[in-house]
Amino acid sequence: MQIDGTVGSDPSEVVEAATRAEAAGYDAIWSSETAHDPFLPLALAAEHTSRVGIGTAIAVAFARNPMTLAMTANDLQHLSQGRFMLGLGSQIKPHIEKRFSMPWSHPAPRMRELIMAIRAIWTAWSDGSRLAFRGQFYRHTLMNPLFDPGPNPFGNPRIFLAAVGQVMTEVAGEVADGLLAHGFTTERYLKEVTIPALERGLATAGRHRSDMEISLPGLVATGPDATALAVACTAVRAQIAFYGSTPAYLPVLELHGWGALHTELNRLSKQGDWNGMTELIDDEVLHAFAVVGPPEEIAGVVRARFDGVVDRFSPYAPYPMEPEEWIRILSGIR
């Protein structure tokens, strides 16, 4: 199991975070697309590191098109000397249409085609073949020499796809090199829903589980003393409540028989009652979604739950904690 970290997405902070993560021994660092662009920080990270992998988790695929994604990913792969991983996610319809002003339709088939189009573009650049991708959603048939960067000496980046639902997970198995599992997941959901769906997708494409990686940003609630641990648990409860209020993540709760919890969380979210939502997350739910305990216990619980289940694990901690504590936890997992 490889252990990854995050660098956020603020370009003004990424150099320090990236160099610290590499020195600490993390295998890769991921940037997200929230209040900042996810790619720009990784250009800085690539320039100031030499070993650690870099990736987006996630870049919003449907806010862009295959050509722009292919070009940006190709450049970051070259700049990082082969360390870049293109992590894509669909986002949800309101954000695509109302925030990005882009079309939304048939997310799983569109995502499958988008990834296939990116690969077709990379192939045209690498071997000089004619670009002739014609799909239902995307069409790429023009590539003049002026716009062709040629073969990437470090090969093409790996593509990771974020998925929660079974259909998108199957798409990941068909066309991606890795699956970005969502932080709002449980050991049971991974084993009973996610991995079977992934294996169906792999079988459709004639591929095997060894052909791809599963990356999990796992929620962790820890702290060096009882007070800090309580603060961490409250922050993680709030994060679980936020995700649990979203209809797209209802299947995870339903698997555990907690469908009614989603209904109440969704109702409170529309009222803006974030404290009330947090209070609904009891200890059973907390421990199902998060690894909870003092720092010296975290490594053992992570290994017990996820060793042999996921290939990459990154602690997902929505609260501040000293970097030295995470380094000790990282060492313990290793």
ZAMARGU-4260 file (C-alpha; in steps of 0.2 Angstrom, whole numbers, plus 5000, padded with zeros to 4 digits):
<rodrens>
0) 5000/5000/5000 | 5007/5017/4995 | 5004/5032/5006 | 5000/5048/4998 | 4997/5066/5004
5) 4989/5082/4998 | 4995/5099/4994 | 4979/5108/4993 | 4977/5120/4978 | 4983/5137/4984
10) 4998/5140/4973 | 5006/5151/4986 | 5007/5137/4998 | 5011/5122/4987 | 5030/5123/4986
15) 5032/5121/5004 | 5019/5108/5006 | 5026/5098/4991 | 5044/5098/4997 | 5039/5094/5015
20) 5029/5079/5008 | 5043/5073/4998 | 5055/5074/5012 | 5043/5065/5024 | 5042/5050/5012
25) 5025/5051/5004 | 5023/5042/4988 | 5012/5055/4979 | 5004/5071/4983 | 4987/5076/4976
30) 4979/5093/4972 | 4960/5097/4972 | 4949/5108/4962 | 4940/5119/4974 | 4944/5137/4976
35) 4959/5136/4964 | 4964/5128/4948 | 4971/5110/4951 | 4984/5110/4938 | 4994/5126/4942
40) 5000/5120/4959 | 5007/5104/4952 | 5018/5113/4940 | 5026/5121/4955 | 5027/5105/4964
45) 5035/5096/4949 | 5048/5110/4948 | 5053/5109/4966 | 5052/5090/4969 | 5061/5075/4961
50) 5054/5059/4967 | 5036/5061/4974 | 5021/5057/4962 | 5009/5072/4958 | 4991/5071/4953
55) 4974/5079/4953 | 4961/5073/4964 | 4951/5079/4956 | 4951/5090/4940 | 4933/5093/4934
60) 4932/5084/4918 | 4916/5091/4911 | 4922/5109/4914 | 4935/5105/4900 | 4936/5096/4884
65) 4948/5081/4879 | 4960/5092/4870 | 4963/5104/4884 | 4965/5090/4896 | 4976/5080/4885
70) 4988/5095/4882 | 4989/5100/4901 | 4992/5082/4906 | 5005/5080/4893 | 5014/5095/4898
75) 5014/5091/4917 | 5020/5073/4913 | 5035/5081/4904 | 5038/5094/4917 | 5038/5081/4931
80) 5048/5068/4921 | 5034/5055/4921 | 5027/5058/4938 | 5010/5065/4934 | 4993/5056/4936
85) 4978/5064/4928 | 4963/5062/4941 | 4946/5066/4934 | 4929/5067/4941 | 4912/5072/4934
90) 4906/5084/4948 | 4887/5085/4948 | 4874/5093/4936 | 4871/5110/4945 | 4890/5114/4946
95) 4893/5109/4928 | 4878/5119/4921 | 4877/5133/4933 | 4895/5136/4939 | 4905/5131/4923
100) 4891/5134/4910 | 4895/5118/4901 | 4883/5104/4895 | 4878/5090/4906 | 4871/5073/4899
105) 4874/5055/4902 | 4889/5057/4914 | 4895/5039/4913 | 4895/5037/4894 | 4902/5054/4892
110) 4916/5051/4904 | 4920/5035/4895 | 4921/5044/4878 | 4931/5059/4886 | 4945/5047/4892
115) 4945/5037/4875 | 4947/5054/4866 | 4961/5059/4877 | 4970/5043/4873 | 4967/5045/4855
120) 4975/5062/4855 | 4990/5056/4864 | 4991/5042/4852 | 4991/5054/4837 | 5005/5064/4845
125) 5016/5049/4850 | 5015/5039/4833 | 5011/5053/4821 | 4994/5044/4816 | 4980/5054/4809
130) 4968/5061/4823 | 4951/5054/4819 | 4941/5052/4835 | 4922/5053/4832 | 4911/5050/4846
135) 4893/5054/4852 | 4899/5068/4863 | 4917/5073/4857 | 4924/5075/4840 | 4943/5077/4836
140) 4948/5076/4818 | 4961/5091/4816 | 4979/5091/4821 | 4991/5102/4812 | 5010/5100/4815
145) 5010/5117/4823 | 4999/5111/4837 | 5007/5093/4839 | 5020/5092/4853 | 5026/5075/4847
150) 5030/5060/4858 | 5032/5063/4876 | 5049/5055/4881 | 5041/5050/4898 | 5026/5041/4890
155) 5008/5046/4893 | 5001/5050/4911 | 4990/5037/4920 | 4972/5042/4921 | 4963/5040/4937
160) 4944/5041/4938 | 4934/5046/4953 | 4918/5036/4956 | 4905/5032/4969 | 4891/5024/4959
165) 4892/5008/4951 | 4890/5013/4933 | 4904/5026/4934 | 4915/5013/4944 | 4912/5001/4929
170) 4918/5015/4917 | 4934/5016/4928 | 4937/4998/4926 | 4935/4999/4907 | 4945/5014/4902
175) 4955/5021/4917 | 4972/5016/4925 | 4966/5019/4942 | 4950/5022/4953 | 4949/5037/4965
180) 4937/5031/4978 | 4928/5044/4987 | 4932/5049/5005 | 4913/5046/5009 | 4915/5027/5008
185) 4916/5013/5020 | 4926/4996/5021 | 4910/4987/5018 | 4905/4998/5003 | 4922/4996/4995
190) 4921/4977/4997 | 4903/4974/4993 | 4899/4987/4979 | 4914/4997/4973 | 4926/4982/4969
195) 4913/4971/4961 | 4908/4985/4950 | 4926/4989/4946 | 4929/4970/4942 | 4914/4970/4930
200) 4921/4985/4921 | 4938/4976/4920 | 4930/4961/4913 | 4921/4970/4900 | 4938/4977/4893
205) 4947/4961/4895 | 4957/4968/4909 | 4962/4962/4926 | 4963/4969/4944 | 4982/4970/4943
210) 4980/4982/4928 | 4974/4997/4939 | 4976/5005/4956 | 4963/5010/4969 | 4967/5026/4978
215) 4957/5030/4994 | 4957/5046/5003 | 4952/5039/5020 | 4944/5049/5033 | 4955/5049/5049
220) 4951/5057/5066 | 4966/5058/5078 | 4975/5069/5089 | 4989/5069/5102 | 4978/5070/5117
225) 4959/5068/5121 | 4955/5087/5118 | 4963/5086/5101 | 4955/5070/5097 | 4938/5077/5101
230) 4940/5092/5090 | 4946/5080/5076 | 4930/5069/5078 | 4919/5084/5077 | 4927/5090/5061
235) 4925/5073/5053 | 4907/5071/5059 | 4904/5088/5050 | 4912/5081/5034 | 4902/5065/5035
240) 4886/5075/5038 | 4890/5086/5023 | 4893/5072/5011 | 4878/5062/5018 | 4866/5076/5014
245) 4870/5074/4995 | 4859/5063/4985 | 4873/5056/4975 | 4880/5048/4990 | 4864/5040/4996
250) 4869/5022/4991 | 4883/5022/5003 | 4871/5026/5018 | 4858/5014/5011 | 4870/4999/5011
255) 4871/5001/5030 | 4853/5004/5032 | 4855/5023/5036 | 4844/5030/5022 | 4833/5039/5034
260) 4849/5048/5040 | 4852/5055/5023 | 4834/5062/5022 | 4836/5071/5038 | 4853/5078/5034
265) 4847/5084/5017 | 4832/5093/5025 | 4844/5102/5038 | 4856/5106/5024 | 4843/5116/5015
270) 4840/5125/5031 | 4858/5129/5034 | 4858/5120/5050 | 4876/5113/5049 | 4878/5111/5068
275) 4862/5101/5068 | 4868/5090/5054 | 4885/5086/5063 | 4875/5081/5079 | 4866/5067/5069
280) 4882/5058/5066 | 4883/5046/5080 | 4898/5035/5085 | 4893/5020/5074 | 4892/5031/5058
285) 4908/5040/5063 | 4918/5024/5065 | 4911/5016/5049 | 4917/5030/5039 | 4933/5035/5048
290) 4948/5028/5056 | 4947/5035/5074 | 4960/5034/5088 | 4976/5041/5095 | 4990/5042/5083
295) 4999/5026/5089 | 4983/5016/5084 | 4980/5023/5067 | 4992/5013/5057 | 4985/4997/5063
300) 4967/5001/5060 | 4972/5007/5042 | 4981/4991/5038 | 4967/4980/5046 | 4954/4989/5035
305) 4962/4992/5019 | 4978/4982/5016 | 4975/4971/5001 | 4959/4981/4997 | 4966/4998/4991
310) 4983/5001/4983 | 4985/5019/4988 | 4979/5027/5005 | 4980/5046/5009 | 4974/5052/5026
315) 4959/5064/5024 | 4959/5075/5039 | 4948/5091/5038 | 4956/5099/5054 | 4974/5105/5058
320) 4987/5094/5065 | 5006/5096/5066 | 5015/5088/5051 | 5026/5078/5063 | 5011/5068/5069
325) 5007/5063/5051 | 5025/5058/5048 | 5024/5046/5063 | 5008/5039/5057 | 5015/5037/5040
330) 5030/5028/5047 | 5018/5017/5057 | 5008/5012/5041 | 5024/5008/5032
</rodrens>
